[in-house]
Amino acid sequence: MNDDRKKLEEKVVLEDKPKKKKTNIGALVKSILAAAIGVQSNKNRERDFEEGNPLAFIIGGFVFTALFIATIATIVGFVLRTNS
């Protein structure tokens, strides 16, 4: 009987813990873009640290950086080609 009570108490304790929400892809992209240009609000930054997966933000940051560099390189190449 005592074991059953312990199991029930453990189950109640586990059910009372708040579940960690996952950041959806739209919020992830929005946070990465806002952080990249330096306009992220403190509220969103705190939400990202509490709910977000750090690996997703790291990978997203690298992808954004690569796309940004490729875009700038393409624009510079286009400008230099048309002025020559």
PyMOL commands that set and color helices and strands:
alter all, ss='L'
color gray80, all
select helices_A, chain A and resi 2-16+25-37+42-51+54-82
alter helices_A, ss='H'
color red, helices_A
deselect
rebuild
show_as cartoon
